[in-house]
Structures are given as structure tokens and as C-alpha cells.
């Protein structure tokens, strides 16, 4: 199959191993509506490659992903169009998780909000030392959606999920490993080598056995955490974007973010 061209991501395949890069490094790889749609299309393209065994998903530049693009929270007069836009994240995470190939999240720099959901949709996760994780949605006045809550409950349990999502406090790679959100933490200068070695190791095993293991684990997990109910996440997000208190929280968050940027640029 001909390799597709995208505007916000990049893909390539080397034998049995594919790579998908979030490719807006100047903005720390935000997950815009365009990016979410392109990630779904890329997942479908990878699934059409019969010899593919593993796909590594990472971000170019200084970060894995800064999370949902702020344009996601813009107002739309057409309610159904707004709902489709707010549901794009769920479709993206479901498409990544449903891929035939084993997916490995290559995480470095910042992994924020929707970036955490994208990483959680991958089968395995390797983080560089110094990676900063955060789930700031509640501070923005919106709930964590895109299927993020059930995936985090599956990965780190309900108590840790409640704390991290409700307090919005950042956590580092070491804590992510303690919580079992990531499989490995490695020095930044060893990240590509470690991820590449893991990808080649998996690609060299019997494909059917690996895929069967992935499907078996995912099926058991789906029974336990009820991913099908995440379709309603879009309604919760849409409601929050129209709630006055939530709108005020978003304004405060953006003002504080701009203040910090101004302070850094003046330093």
C-alpha cells in the first residue's frame, strides 16, 4: 500500500516495524481535531499492512504531546457538529487500541491530558527519565473524556485515577512506573535504542501468538472496565464547555498559562 501523507503526523514502515510520529514539534504536538482524524486514518492504514507486527508511537521535538489543542474547546453553533468534534478523541483512542499490531508509546518531555489518553491506548509504554505527566482537564473546567477514565482505572486503579484527575497534579516518570502506567523508564539518550530493541524483539516472535495474547488481554480488560460506555464522554465534554463555571475555569487556566509564558520569555 502507498504510504499516506498527513499534515500533523508522519508514518513510515521498516519491515515488520512501523513508526508514527506526532509532527507539530513547534506546538509540542497538540492533539487538534485534524490530528485526531489523521491518527484514526493512520491506524486504518497500518492495519492494511499484513506483514506489520509492531508500531511505535512518539512525538517529535521536545515532547510526546501537550494534549488537546485549545481549539477543541471552541464554541460551535451546530450542536451535532460540536458533538462530533468532541467525540473525535474517543474515536482516536479506540482506533489506536484496536490496531492489529502491538503498539508501543515512546514517551518523553511532556505527556499531558489527551497525550496521556493516547499513551494509555497503546499496548506498552516506555518513558524517558525526566518525562512530566499531567492531566489538567479539571483545572480547565472539563471532565477527562476520550475514554481516559476507564483506561486509567484499568492501568493504575480507581484511587490513583481519582487523585490524579481531580487534583491535576503533575507526576514524573518514576511515579508513572510505580503506578504501573509505564512498563519501563530509561535515560533519554537510551530511549530510541530501548524502544527499538523492544519493537524488534516483539516483531521477531510468532505473530499469531502475540496478536492472540493482545486480543485476550484486551477482551478481559474491556469486560472489567466497560469501554463501550465512553461513547457518552462527548456529551459530558459538550455540557462542560457550555457550563458558566467551567467556562470561567478555562479562562483562568488560559490566563495563568499566558502569564507563565510571558514570565519565561522575559527571564
RADA-V412607 format. One record per helix or strand of 3 or more residues. SS is the DSSP state (hx for helix, st for strand). FROM is the first residue (numbers start at 1). TO is the last residue. If there is no record, write none. Layout:
[[SS & FROM & TO] [SS & FROM & TO]]
This chain:
[[st & 9 & 14] [st & 17 & 22] [hx & 25 & 27] [hx & 33 & 47] [st & 54 & 59] [hx & 70 & 73] [hx & 79 & 86] [hx & 88 & 97] [st & 102 & 107] [st & 110 & 112] [hx & 114 & 121] [st & 124 & 128] [st & 132 & 134] [hx & 137 & 140] [hx & 148 & 156] [hx & 158 & 167] [hx & 173 & 178] [st & 184 & 186] [hx & 188 & 203] [hx & 207 & 225] [hx & 227 & 241] [hx & 244 & 266]]
